[in-house]
């Protein structure tokens, strides 16, 4: 069964959340998060009453499974809060796109090597062979197909480019955490 996940994470990969309880409380109060459920031995959440107002669905008829969870739960819409993690992580799925230089668009076909080096030394930089731009793996244009960080909000059951976080949700997250957030999509078959 395919796994489709919309992931929110801070724009700076090494940002850690000072007060996770404040974030959870706010997301519950704003009804983004619903009741707590157990999924694969971990604490997840059902979408709250205002989930559909805080996530903007693109297209005329989004399909979100929110009834009873199936045995594997992968297409069922549920939310996990992961982090803060000890070390920054790289998240990607089968839908990964070849990243490009943020300045000239040079494709990094050997992106796995770039990521492996970054995982060893998160502050490492790379030099574009075409334009000479010095950048980090985190600053390459991954086209919403990968993310870097120590804290993630994962929403299962949302297909790639089917939905985006609303400006209200991004504002709420910034107000709670003190930093900007971005998103990516992970699909695993």
C-alpha positions as CSV (number, residue, x, y, z in Angstrom):
1,X,0.0,0.0,0.0
2,X,1.3,3.5,-0.8
3,X,2.2,6.0,1.9
4,X,1.4,9.6,1.1
5,X,2.5,12.2,3.6
6,X,2.4,16.0,3.8
7,X,5.2,17.1,6.1
8,X,5.6,20.5,7.8
9,X,9.0,21.5,9.2
10,X,11.0,24.6,10.2
11,X,12.8,26.4,7.3
12,X,16.1,26.2,9.2
13,X,17.2,22.5,9.6
14,X,18.9,23.0,12.9
15,X,15.9,24.7,14.6
16,X,14.7,23.0,17.7
17,X,11.4,23.7,19.4
18,X,11.8,25.3,22.8
19,X,8.3,24.4,24.0
20,X,6.6,21.4,22.4
21,X,3.8,21.5,24.9
22,X,2.9,25.0,23.8
23,X,2.7,23.9,20.1
24,X,0.6,20.8,20.9
25,X,-1.8,22.8,23.2
26,X,-2.2,25.5,20.5
27,X,-2.8,23.0,17.7
28,X,-5.4,21.3,19.9
29,X,-7.1,24.6,20.9
30,X,-7.2,25.7,17.2
31,X,-8.7,22.3,16.5
32,X,-6.0,21.3,14.0
33,X,-5.4,18.2,16.1
34,X,-8.2,15.9,17.2
35,X,-8.2,13.0,19.6
36,X,-5.1,11.0,20.3
37,X,-4.8,7.6,18.6
38,X,-2.3,4.8,18.7
39,X,-0.7,4.0,15.3
40,X,2.1,1.4,15.1
41,X,2.8,1.8,18.8
42,X,3.2,5.6,18.6
43,X,1.0,8.5,19.5
44,X,-0.8,10.1,16.5
45,X,-3.8,12.4,16.2
46,X,-7.0,12.4,14.3
47,X,-7.6,15.6,12.3
48,X,-9.4,18.2,14.4
49,X,-12.6,19.9,13.5
50,X,-10.8,22.8,11.8
51,X,-8.2,20.7,10.0
52,X,-9.8,21.3,6.6
53,X,-9.7,25.0,7.2
54,X,-6.0,25.0,8.1
55,X,-4.9,22.9,5.2
56,X,-5.8,24.3,1.7
57,X,-6.9,21.5,-0.6
58,X,-6.2,22.2,-4.3
59,X,-8.8,20.9,-6.8
60,X,-12.5,20.5,-6.6
61,X,-13.0,17.3,-4.6
62,X,-10.3,16.3,-2.2
63,X,-10.6,12.8,-0.8
64,X,-9.6,12.5,2.9
65,X,-10.2,9.2,4.7
66,X,-11.1,10.2,8.2
67,X,-13.5,7.4,9.3
68,X,-12.2,4.3,11.0
69,X,-8.6,3.5,10.3
70,X,-7.8,0.5,8.1
71,X,-5.4,-2.1,9.3
72,X,-2.3,-0.5,7.8
73,X,-3.6,3.1,8.2
74,X,-1.5,4.6,5.4
75,X,-4.3,6.3,3.5
76,X,-6.2,7.2,6.6
77,X,-5.7,10.9,7.5
78,X,-3.8,11.1,10.8
79,X,-1.1,13.3,12.2
80,X,2.2,12.7,14.0
81,X,4.4,15.2,15.8
82,X,8.0,14.0,15.6
83,X,10.8,15.7,17.4
84,X,12.8,17.3,18.6
85,X,15.2,14.8,17.2
86,X,18.8,14.5,18.5
87,X,20.3,15.2,15.1
88,X,19.0,16.8,11.9
89,X,17.3,14.3,9.5
90,X,16.8,14.0,5.8
91,X,13.3,12.9,4.7
92,X,12.5,11.8,1.2
93,X,10.5,9.1,-0.5
94,X,10.0,7.4,-3.8
95,X,8.8,10.7,-5.3
96,X,12.2,12.4,-4.8
97,X,13.1,14.8,-7.6
98,X,16.7,15.6,-8.6
99,X,17.6,18.8,-6.7
100,X,18.9,21.8,-8.5
101,X,21.3,24.7,-7.7
102,X,19.3,27.6,-6.2
103,X,21.2,30.1,-8.4
104,X,21.6,28.5,-11.9
105,X,19.5,25.3,-11.8
106,X,22.4,22.8,-12.3
107,X,20.9,19.3,-11.5
108,X,22.7,17.4,-8.8
109,X,22.3,13.9,-10.2
110,X,24.6,12.5,-7.4
111,X,22.3,14.0,-4.7
112,X,22.7,10.9,-2.5
113,X,26.4,11.7,-2.0
114,X,25.6,15.3,-1.2
115,X,23.0,14.2,1.4
116,X,25.4,11.6,2.9
117,X,28.1,14.3,3.3
118,X,25.5,16.6,4.9
119,X,24.4,13.9,7.3
120,X,28.0,13.5,8.4
121,X,28.5,17.3,8.7
122,X,25.3,19.3,8.7
123,X,27.1,22.5,8.2
124,X,29.0,21.3,5.1
125,X,28.7,23.2,1.9
126,X,28.9,22.3,-1.8
127,X,30.1,24.3,-4.7
128,X,28.0,24.3,-7.9
129,X,30.2,23.0,-10.8
130,X,28.3,25.3,-13.3
131,X,28.1,28.7,-11.5
132,X,30.4,28.3,-8.5
133,X,27.6,29.1,-6.0
134,X,28.4,27.9,-2.5
135,X,25.4,26.4,-0.8
136,X,24.2,23.7,1.6
137,X,22.3,20.5,0.7
138,X,19.4,22.1,2.6
139,X,19.3,25.1,0.2
140,X,19.1,23.1,-3.0
141,X,15.8,23.3,-4.8
142,X,14.2,19.9,-3.9
143,X,10.9,21.0,-5.4
144,X,8.9,20.0,-2.3
145,X,10.1,16.3,-2.5
146,X,12.5,16.3,0.5
147,X,13.0,18.0,3.8
148,X,15.7,18.5,6.4
149,X,15.1,19.1,10.1
150,X,14.8,18.0,13.7
151,X,11.1,18.6,14.1
152,X,8.3,17.4,11.8
153,X,4.5,17.5,11.6
154,X,3.5,14.6,9.4
155,X,0.0,14.2,7.9
156,X,-0.7,10.8,6.4
157,X,-3.3,10.3,3.6
158,X,-2.5,13.6,1.7
159,X,-1.3,13.1,-1.8
160,X,1.5,15.0,-3.4
161,X,0.4,18.5,-4.4
162,X,-3.2,17.8,-3.2
163,X,-3.0,20.2,-0.4
164,X,-0.8,22.9,1.1
165,X,-0.6,24.5,4.6
166,X,-2.8,27.6,4.7
167,X,-1.3,31.0,5.5
168,X,-3.3,30.8,8.8
169,X,-1.6,27.5,9.8
170,X,1.8,28.8,8.9
171,X,1.2,32.0,10.9
172,X,-0.1,29.9,13.8
173,X,3.0,27.7,13.7
174,X,5.3,30.8,13.6
175,X,3.5,32.4,16.5
176,X,3.9,29.2,18.6
177,X,7.4,28.4,17.7
178,X,9.1,31.7,16.8
179,X,10.3,30.5,13.4
180,X,9.0,30.1,9.8
181,X,7.8,26.7,8.5
182,X,7.8,25.0,5.0
183,X,6.4,21.8,3.6
184,X,7.2,18.8,1.4
185,X,5.5,15.6,0.2
186,X,6.7,12.1,0.7
187,X,5.3,9.1,-1.2
188,X,6.5,5.6,-0.7
189,X,5.1,2.7,-2.7
